[in-house]
Amino acid sequence: MGDVNHAKEWIKEGYTMMNIGSSLQYGTIGLSKIFSEIREEYGVDWH
């Protein structure tokens, strides 16, 4: 499983395809929150 903070460091470097874990690890609501935070912080729009 990926680590959210580790993924954020690579997003800062320009990577756009990062494994931040699964819904089993974080739960669906938790994963949605993580995606929202990344979109806000880095302007990344994943669909």
C-alpha positions in Angstrom: 0.0 0.0 0.0 1.1 3.5 -0.7 1.6 6.2 1.9 -0.3 9.5 1.5 2.5 11.8 2.7 5.0 10.0 0.5 2.7 10.3 -2.5 2.3 14.1 -1.8 6.1 14.5 -2.0 6.2 12.9 -5.5 3.1 15.0 -6.6 5.1 18.1 -5.7 7.9 16.8 -8.1 5.3 16.5 -10.9 4.2 12.9 -10.8 0.5 12.4 -11.5 0.0 8.7 -11.1 0.6 7.7 -7.4 -0.7 4.8 -5.4 -2.0 6.2 -2.1 -3.7 3.0 -0.9 -7.1 1.4 -1.4 -10.6 2.0 -0.1 -10.1 -1.2 2.0 -7.2 0.5 3.8 -8.8 3.9 4.3 -12.5 3.3 3.8 -14.4 4.9 1.0 -15.1 8.2 2.9 -11.5 8.4 4.0 -10.2 7.9 0.5 -12.6 10.6 -0.8 -11.2 13.0 1.8 -7.6 12.2 0.8 -8.4 12.9 -2.9 -10.2 16.1 -2.0 -7.2 17.3 0.1 -4.7 16.5 -2.8 -7.0 18.3 -5.3 -7.1 21.4 -3.1 -3.4 21.4 -2.2 -1.9 20.6 -5.6 -4.6 21.5 -8.1 -4.7 17.9 -9.3 -8.0 16.8 -10.8 -8.3 13.0 -11.0 -11.5 11.4 -12.3 
